[in-house]
Amino acid sequence: MKHRMLLLVRWGVFLAAAAFLWAKLAGGQGTHAAWGALHAALASAPAWFWPLMLAMAGLNWGLEAIKWKRLVAEVEVMSLGRALTATLAGTAVALVTPNRTGEVAGRVLFLAPDRRWRGGVATVLGAMAQFTATLLLGAIAFLWWHAASGLPAAVPPGWGPGPVVAALLLACASLGLYLRPGLVHRGVARLPLLRRLAGPAEVLHRFRTPDLMAVLGLSIARYAVFWLQYVVFLVVLAGMAWQGALVAVPVIYLVSTLVPTMLLSELGVRGSVAVALLLPLGGAPALVLLASFGVWALNLALPAAAGAVVMVTSRMRNRR
């Protein structure tokens, strides 16, 4: 019965991911126009551009696989190849869940059944590290943008520093919890709704500060990769000055992170935020949307499509 249920889940994720990707990438006049613009940009972009972007996308997910492999080493030792496979599968499940919450479930399917709850807790620790990096760097970039006088344009009207200071404080609180995972375990044990996870959450006590700092370093490195990738997209495809793009991109990621989305609707959120922020800096809306679409397609849509295939072709453990 468990084997049949797992098979249904795997095929369900595959079909849902395929349907959503088809609707997003092939449906609607706006998407057809985006494909046309993407084709034109492909023809006019320098020869080095697309190979570099693909390499950066591969580096992005390679760093995430290394990070996850290191986190679950406290639960189960696995090869880097299997960690990458699980990471891609998690992206496919995240495709159809709010704020990528299903990513954890997709990954832990590649662990032994009796280790999946502990592996899920360790995976959440990695998500905390990435969340902290996004909030911290995004808030710093926004405050820098707000205070700098040499930027091409002022911050859009209504974007005061108050909410970003709150995000910075939230990032500091998240960092404090991340570096003290034992506090998280004690909190889980005291909350009635989470108390059943107290046993698996004991794995948090195994993580020492050097391990946590290494995972945080990998999260920051991964953030730097897709930060710079987005900047290059904006400079090459949208013709923007790199100084403005370099500061604006972390703010785009900050707002996109704080707005509840599913992986597919994230494209619309990030695109609209990018246009609002980059229009005062001279970014043409169509080209900004094209750059956002390119980053989304390479870093999320393509891995999700690969992960959907992984879900139905890879071997998953049904026994210890």
VOPAGU-2260 file (C-alpha; in pm, 1 decimal, decimal comma):
REM VOPAGU-2260
SITE   aa  ch    i         X         Y         Z
SITE  MET   A    0       0,0       0,0       0,0
SITE  LYS   A    1     279,8     241,3      86,3
SITE  HIS   A    2     447,8     166,8    -244,1
SITE  ARG   A    3     124,0     239,3    -434,8
SITE  MET   A    4      68,7     563,1    -244,1
SITE  LEU   A    5     424,7     676,5    -318,8
SITE  LEU   A    6     371,7     594,7    -685,2
SITE  LEU   A    7      50,3     799,4    -691,8
SITE  VAL   A    8     227,1    1093,8    -528,1
SITE  ARG   A    9     513,7    1077,8    -775,7
SITE  TRP   A   10     286,4    1067,5   -1082,0
SITE  GLY   A   11      58,0    1331,0    -931,9
SITE  VAL   A   12     347,7    1571,9    -887,1
SITE  PHE   A   13     470,6    1498,8   -1238,4
SITE  LEU   A   14     130,8    1564,2   -1399,3
SITE  ALA   A   15      57,7    1873,7   -1189,8
SITE  ALA   A   16     401,1    2019,8   -1264,1
SITE  ALA   A   17     366,3    1946,2   -1635,1
SITE  ALA   A   18      20,6    2107,6   -1647,6
SITE  PHE   A   19     129,9    2419,2   -1459,7
SITE  LEU   A   20     442,1    2460,8   -1670,0
SITE  TRP   A   21     242,8    2423,3   -1991,2
SITE  ALA   A   22     -12,8    2680,5   -1872,9
SITE  LYS   A   23     259,3    2926,7   -1777,1
SITE  LEU   A   24     502,7    2880,2   -2061,8
SITE  ALA   A   25     268,8    2804,9   -2352,1
SITE  GLY   A   26     -66,1    2963,9   -2271,1
SITE  GLY   A   27    -186,7    3317,7   -2327,1
SITE  GLN   A   28     -92,9    3591,2   -2570,4
SITE  GLY   A   29     137,5    3760,1   -2317,9
SITE  THR   A   30     343,2    3444,8   -2286,0
SITE  HIS   A   31     368,2    3403,8   -2662,1
SITE  ALA   A   32     491,4    3760,2   -2682,0
SITE  ALA   A   33     747,6    3685,8   -2411,3
SITE  TRP   A   34     870,1    3385,9   -2608,5
SITE  GLY   A   35     903,4    3607,6   -2916,8
SITE  ALA   A   36    1100,5    3866,6   -2724,2
SITE  LEU   A   37    1312,7    3592,4   -2571,6
SITE  HIS   A   38    1388,5    3459,3   -2920,5
SITE  ALA   A   39    1489,6    3808,1   -3037,1
SITE  ALA   A   40    1711,2    3855,1   -2732,3
SITE  LEU   A   41    1871,0    3515,5   -2793,4
SITE  ALA   A   42    1962,3    3628,0   -3144,1
SITE  SER   A   43    2109,4    3959,9   -3031,0
SITE  ALA   A   44    2280,5    3856,9   -2705,0
SITE  PRO   A   45    2659,4    3803,6   -2703,5
SITE  ALA   A   46    2780,7    3448,9   -2767,9
SITE  TRP   A   47    2903,6    3411,4   -2409,8
SITE  PHE   A   48    2575,0    3520,2   -2248,1
SITE  TRP   A   49    2355,6    3208,6   -2254,5
SITE  PRO   A   50    2633,4    2958,5   -2175,4
SITE  LEU   A   51    2728,7    3176,6   -1877,5
SITE  MET   A   52    2367,2    3197,6   -1758,8
SITE  LEU   A   53    2322,6    2820,7   -1785,4
SITE  ALA   A   54    2649,0    2764,9   -1599,4
SITE  MET   A   55    2537,4    3001,6   -1321,8
SITE  ALA   A   56    2202,4    2821,9   -1294,0
SITE  GLY   A   57    2389,1    2491,4   -1262,0
SITE  LEU   A   58    2617,2    2643,3    -998,0
SITE  ASN   A   59    2313,4    2774,6    -812,0
SITE  TRP   A   60    2155,7    2429,7    -776,3
SITE  GLY   A   61    2491,0    2262,6    -725,5
SITE  LEU   A   62    2550,9    2482,6    -420,3
SITE  GLU   A   63    2202,2    2401,3    -292,7
SITE  ALA   A   64    2268,1    2027,4    -333,9
SITE  ILE   A   65    2599,8    2058,9    -145,8
SITE  LYS   A   66    2420,8    2249,8     130,1
SITE  TRP   A   67    2144,0    1990,2     161,9
SITE  LYS   A   68    2390,9    1701,6     153,0
SITE  ARG   A   69    2577,8    1862,2     441,1
SITE  LEU   A   70    2259,7    1920,4     640,9
SITE  VAL   A   71    2120,4    1567,5     607,7
SITE  ALA   A   72    2461,1    1412,0     679,7
SITE  GLU   A   73    2348,0    1419,3    1044,3
SITE  VAL   A   74    2060,3    1191,0     937,9
SITE  GLU   A   75    2181,7     991,2     637,3
SITE  VAL   A   76    2499,0     998,0     428,6
SITE  MET   A   77    2434,5    1032,3      55,7
SITE  SER   A   78    2626,2    1109,5    -261,8
SITE  LEU   A   79    2626,7    1455,2    -417,4
SITE  GLY   A   80    2448,9    1315,9    -724,4
SITE  ARG   A   81    2160,3    1181,1    -516,4
SITE  ALA   A   82    2145,5    1507,3    -320,5
SITE  LEU   A   83    2113,7    1697,8    -649,2
SITE  THR   A   84    1841,4    1457,0    -765,9
SITE  ALA   A   85    1646,6    1512,3    -443,2
SITE  THR   A   86    1691,5    1888,7    -471,4
SITE  LEU   A   87    1544,1    1892,4    -822,4
SITE  ALA   A   88    1254,0    1672,0    -712,4
SITE  GLY   A   89    1183,2    1912,9    -428,3
SITE  THR   A   90    1164,8    2198,9    -679,6
SITE  ALA   A   91     897,3    2010,9    -875,4
SITE  VAL   A   92     684,1    1963,8    -562,0
SITE  ALA   A   93     740,7    2330,0    -467,5
SITE  LEU   A   94     590,2    2420,8    -803,7
SITE  VAL   A   95     237,0    2359,6    -676,2
SITE  THR   A   96     267,1    2462,6    -308,4
SITE  PRO   A   97     256,1    2811,7    -148,3
SITE  ASN   A   98     597,4    2966,3     -77,7
SITE  ARG   A   99     767,6    2641,5    -185,8
SITE  THR   A  100     661,9    2460,4     131,2
SITE  GLY   A  101     641,5    2131,0     -58,5
SITE  GLU   A  102    1011,4    2145,5    -137,7
SITE  VAL   A  103    1093,6    1971,0     189,6
SITE  ALA   A  104     852,0    1684,2     119,9
SITE  GLY   A  105     994,0    1630,7    -227,8
SITE  ARG   A  106    1347,9    1603,8     -99,1
SITE  VAL   A  107    1292,8    1375,8     198,4
SITE  LEU   A  108    1131,7    1112,1     -24,7
SITE  PHE   A  109    1491,3    1024,8    -119,9
SITE  LEU   A  110    1579,5     941,2     241,3
SITE  ALA   A  111    1504,9     615,2     417,5
SITE  PRO   A  112    1143,8     616,4     547,0
SITE  ASP   A  113    1244,0     613,4     914,4
SITE  ARG   A  114    1473,7     913,7     859,9
SITE  ARG   A  115    1240,5    1141,8     665,1
SITE  TRP   A  116    1102,4    1340,7     957,7
SITE  ARG   A  117    1450,2    1415,6    1089,8
SITE  GLY   A  118    1567,3    1493,7     737,5
SITE  GLY   A  119    1274,9    1733,4     697,3
SITE  VAL   A  120    1373,0    1918,2    1014,1
SITE  ALA   A  121    1732,1    1947,8     890,3
SITE  THR   A  122    1603,3    2074,5     554,2
SITE  VAL   A  123    1400,5    2345,7     726,3
SITE  LEU   A  124    1722,1    2458,9     896,3
SITE  GLY   A  125    1874,3    2512,6     552,1
SITE  ALA   A  126    1565,6    2709,4     443,6
SITE  MET   A  127    1611,7    2930,0     750,2
SITE  ALA   A  128    1967,4    3003,3     640,6
SITE  GLN   A  129    1853,7    3101,9     288,6
SITE  PHE   A  130    1565,7    3309,2     425,7
SITE  THR   A  131    1801,7    3491,2     661,5
SITE  ALA   A  132    2047,0    3567,6     380,4
SITE  THR   A  133    1767,4    3701,7     157,6
SITE  LEU   A  134    1621,2    3925,7     428,5
SITE  LEU   A  135    1954,9    4052,4     552,9
SITE  LEU   A  136    2110,4    4134,9     216,1
SITE  GLY   A  137    1782,5    4270,8      76,9
SITE  ALA   A  138    1727,3    4503,6     372,1
SITE  ILE   A  139    2086,9    4628,6     361,7
SITE  ALA   A  140    2059,2    4693,1     -14,0
SITE  PHE   A  141    1733,6    4883,0      31,3
SITE  LEU   A  142    1872,6    5102,9     308,9
SITE  TRP   A  143    2181,5    5167,8      98,2
SITE  TRP   A  144    1961,3    5259,7    -198,3
SITE  HIS   A  145    1746,6    5484,1      21,2
SITE  ALA   A  146    2047,2    5669,8     162,6
SITE  ALA   A  147    2275,1    5690,4    -142,7
SITE  SER   A  148    2280,3    6012,5    -342,6
SITE  GLY   A  149    2476,5    5884,8    -640,8
SITE  LEU   A  150    2217,8    5635,4    -768,7
SITE  PRO   A  151    2047,1    5705,1   -1103,2
SITE  ALA   A  152    1706,9    5767,7    -941,6
SITE  ALA   A  153    1539,4    5797,2    -605,3
SITE  VAL   A  154    1347,7    5520,3    -435,5
SITE  PRO   A  155     990,8    5497,4    -576,8
SITE  PRO   A  156     733,8    5706,4    -383,6
SITE  GLY   A  157     588,5    5545,2     -74,6
SITE  TRP   A  158     882,9    5312,9     -14,1
SITE  GLY   A  159     991,4    5437,0     326,7
SITE  PRO   A  160    1265,6    5267,3     529,7
SITE  GLY   A  161    1033,0    5157,8     811,4
SITE  PRO   A  162     919,5    4822,7     663,1
SITE  VAL   A  163    1274,7    4744,1     560,7
SITE  VAL   A  164    1408,3    4815,4     907,8
SITE  ALA   A  165    1144,7    4567,9    1028,8
SITE  ALA   A  166    1274,7    4317,0     772,6
SITE  LEU   A  167    1628,0    4376,0     896,9
SITE  LEU   A  168    1519,8    4310,7    1255,6
SITE  LEU   A  169    1336,9    3997,9    1139,2
SITE  ALA   A  170    1655,2    3884,8     964,3
SITE  CYS   A  171    1854,4    3935,3    1284,4
SITE  ALA   A  172    1595,6    3738,1    1482,2
SITE  SER   A  173    1602,4    3462,0    1219,3
SITE  LEU   A  174    1982,1    3456,0    1234,2
SITE  GLY   A  175    1972,1    3430,5    1613,0
SITE  LEU   A  176    1732,9    3134,9    1599,1
SITE  TYR   A  177    1933,7    2971,6    1322,4
SITE  LEU   A  178    2254,1    2986,8    1525,1
SITE  ARG   A  179    2072,9    2847,6    1831,8
SITE  PRO   A  180    1877,7    2552,5    1687,9
SITE  GLY   A  181    1830,4    2409,3    2036,6
SITE  LEU   A  182    1590,5    2698,3    2104,7
SITE  VAL   A  183    1389,4    2595,6    1800,8
SITE  HIS   A  184    1364,4    2239,8    1935,4
SITE  ARG   A  185    1245,3    2362,0    2273,8
SITE  GLY   A  186     986,2    2584,1    2105,7
SITE  VAL   A  187     860,2    2292,9    1895,9
SITE  ALA   A  188     831,0    2075,9    2208,0
SITE  ARG   A  189     614,7    2335,9    2383,2
SITE  LEU   A  190     372,1    2415,5    2100,6
SITE  PRO   A  191      73,2    2175,5    2100,7
SITE  LEU   A  192      42,6    2171,9    1721,5
SITE  LEU   A  193     411,2    2088,4    1673,7
SITE  ARG   A  194     474,1    1869,9    1976,4
SITE  ARG   A  195     463,7    1550,8    1771,2
SITE  LEU   A  196     774,4    1677,9    1589,8
SITE  ALA   A  197     972,1    1711,8    1913,2
SITE  GLY   A  198    1136,7    1371,3    1862,6
SITE  PRO   A  199    1260,4    1430,5    1506,1
SITE  ALA   A  200    1357,8    1787,2    1600,6
SITE  GLU   A  201    1618,4    1650,3    1843,6
SITE  VAL   A  202    1846,7    1630,4    1539,0
SITE  LEU   A  203    1887,8    2008,1    1572,7
SITE  HIS   A  204    2112,1    1955,5    1876,4
SITE  ARG   A  205    2368,0    1779,1    1654,5
SITE  PHE   A  206    2452,2    2095,1    1459,5
SITE  ARG   A  207    2750,2    2291,1    1591,3
SITE  THR   A  208    2828,1    2655,2    1517,8
SITE  PRO   A  209    3101,1    2579,0    1256,0
SITE  ASP   A  210    2853,7    2356,6    1065,8
SITE  LEU   A  211    2583,8    2622,2    1081,0
SITE  MET   A  212    2822,5    2893,2     962,7
SITE  ALA   A  213    2931,2    2671,8     671,1
SITE  VAL   A  214    2566,7    2620,1     566,4
SITE  LEU   A  215    2500,3    2994,1     601,0
SITE  GLY   A  216    2809,1    3061,0     387,9
SITE  LEU   A  217    2674,8    2827,3     118,3
SITE  SER   A  218    2339,6    3008,4     134,7
SITE  ILE   A  219    2509,6    3345,5      85,8
SITE  ALA   A  220    2720,2    3204,9    -198,5
SITE  ARG   A  221    2405,8    3073,6    -367,1
SITE  TYR   A  222    2236,3    3409,5    -317,3
SITE  ALA   A  223    2535,6    3584,0    -475,3
SITE  VAL   A  224    2511,8    3358,7    -782,2
SITE  PHE   A  225    2147,7    3433,5    -866,6
SITE  TRP   A  226    2193,2    3798,0    -762,7
SITE  LEU   A  227    2472,4    3845,6   -1015,9
SITE  GLN   A  228    2285,8    3637,6   -1272,8
SITE  TYR   A  229    1983,8    3868,0   -1251,6
SITE  VAL   A  230    2212,4    4173,0   -1278,7
SITE  VAL   A  231    2375,4    4036,4   -1595,2
SITE  PHE   A  232    2031,4    3965,3   -1743,0
SITE  LEU   A  233    1924,1    4324,8   -1677,2
SITE  VAL   A  234    2245,4    4473,4   -1813,0
SITE  VAL   A  235    2261,0    4261,2   -2130,5
SITE  LEU   A  236    1890,8    4221,5   -2216,8
SITE  ALA   A  237    1737,4    4537,2   -2066,2
SITE  GLY   A  238    2034,9    4769,3   -2122,8
SITE  MET   A  239    2041,3    4889,6   -1762,1
SITE  ALA   A  240    2338,4    5040,5   -1581,5
SITE  TRP   A  241    2497,0    4775,7   -1361,9
SITE  GLN   A  242    2517,7    5007,0   -1057,8
SITE  GLY   A  243    2141,7    5047,1   -1032,8
SITE  ALA   A  244    2071,5    4681,9   -1108,3
SITE  LEU   A  245    2322,7    4565,9    -848,7
SITE  VAL   A  246    2138,1    4747,2    -569,5
SITE  ALA   A  247    1782,5    4692,4    -697,7
SITE  VAL   A  248    1797,0    4313,8    -743,9
SITE  PRO   A  249    1830,3    4228,9    -369,6
SITE  VAL   A  250    1527,7    4451,7    -301,4
SITE  ILE   A  251    1328,8    4263,4    -567,3
SITE  TYR   A  252    1419,1    3933,0    -401,1
SITE  LEU   A  253    1332,3    4075,8     -58,6
SITE  VAL   A  254     980,4    4178,5    -161,2
SITE  SER   A  255     923,8    3856,9    -358,7
SITE  THR   A  256    1022,4    3653,0     -52,2
SITE  LEU   A  257     783,0    3834,9     179,3
SITE  VAL   A  258     481,0    3804,3     -54,7
SITE  PRO   A  259     306,3    3461,9     -32,6
SITE  THR   A  260     330,2    3290,5    -373,2
SITE  MET   A  261     344,6    2957,4    -546,3
SITE  LEU   A  262     648,6    2890,9    -759,7
SITE  LEU   A  263     462,8    2967,9   -1081,5
SITE  SER   A  264     291,3    3284,4    -955,2
SITE  GLU   A  265     631,9    3398,6    -826,3
SITE  LEU   A  266     714,8    3503,0   -1181,9
SITE  GLY   A  267     428,0    3752,9   -1182,9
SITE  VAL   A  268     513,0    3888,0    -837,8
SITE  ARG   A  269     881,6    3925,7    -912,9
SITE  GLY   A  270     812,8    4076,5   -1256,7
SITE  SER   A  271     573,2    4340,5   -1121,6
SITE  VAL   A  272     807,7    4430,5    -836,1
SITE  ALA   A  273    1100,2    4452,0   -1079,1
SITE  VAL   A  274     910,9    4688,3   -1309,9
SITE  ALA   A  275     806,8    4911,1   -1016,3
SITE  LEU   A  276    1163,1    4937,0    -886,3
SITE  LEU   A  277    1354,0    4952,3   -1213,6
SITE  LEU   A  278    1130,3    5185,7   -1412,6
SITE  PRO   A  279    1270,3    5494,5   -1231,2
SITE  LEU   A  280    1620,2    5366,3   -1314,8
SITE  GLY   A  281    1546,6    5364,0   -1687,7
SITE  GLY   A  282    1443,3    5001,6   -1731,5
SITE  ALA   A  283    1188,6    4946,6   -2010,5
SITE  PRO   A  284     898,2    4737,9   -1869,6
SITE  ALA   A  285     900,8    4477,9   -2150,7
SITE  LEU   A  286    1276,0    4421,4   -2122,9
SITE  VAL   A  287    1268,4    4410,0   -1741,4
SITE  LEU   A  288     992,8    4147,5   -1759,9
SITE  LEU   A  289    1199,6    3956,3   -2013,8
SITE  ALA   A  290    1500,4    3955,1   -1779,9
SITE  SER   A  291    1279,6    3838,6   -1490,0
SITE  PHE   A  292    1134,4    3564,9   -1709,1
SITE  GLY   A  293    1483,4    3447,9   -1811,7
SITE  VAL   A  294    1603,8    3421,5   -1451,5
SITE  TRP   A  295    1283,0    3241,5   -1348,8
SITE  ALA   A  296    1298,2    2999,4   -1642,2
SITE  LEU   A  297    1662,7    2902,3   -1590,3
SITE  ASN   A  298    1661,1    2879,1   -1210,7
SITE  LEU   A  299    1310,9    2753,5   -1134,6
SITE  ALA   A  300    1112,3    2636,1   -1436,5
SITE  LEU   A  301    1391,1    2429,8   -1591,4
SITE  PRO   A  302    1492,1    2258,8   -1262,4
SITE  ALA   A  303    1123,7    2200,1   -1180,1
SITE  ALA   A  304    1070,0    2032,2   -1516,8
SITE  ALA   A  305    1376,4    1815,0   -1458,1
SITE  GLY   A  306    1255,2    1742,0   -1105,6
SITE  ALA   A  307     914,1    1631,5   -1233,8
SITE  VAL   A  308    1088,3    1373,9   -1453,9
SITE  VAL   A  309    1308,6    1272,1   -1160,3
SITE  MET   A  310     998,4    1206,4    -949,6
SITE  VAL   A  311     882,2     930,0   -1184,1
SITE  THR   A  312    1215,3     784,2   -1292,6
SITE  SER   A  313    1437,6     778,0    -982,6
SITE  ARG   A  314    1443,8     501,4    -726,2
SITE  MET   A  315    1315,5     597,8    -381,5
SITE  ARG   A  316    1370,3     393,7     -72,7
SITE  ASN   A  317    1066,0     216,2      70,8
SITE  ARG   A  318    1258,5      36,3     344,0
SITE  ARG   A  319    1527,7     120,2     594,6
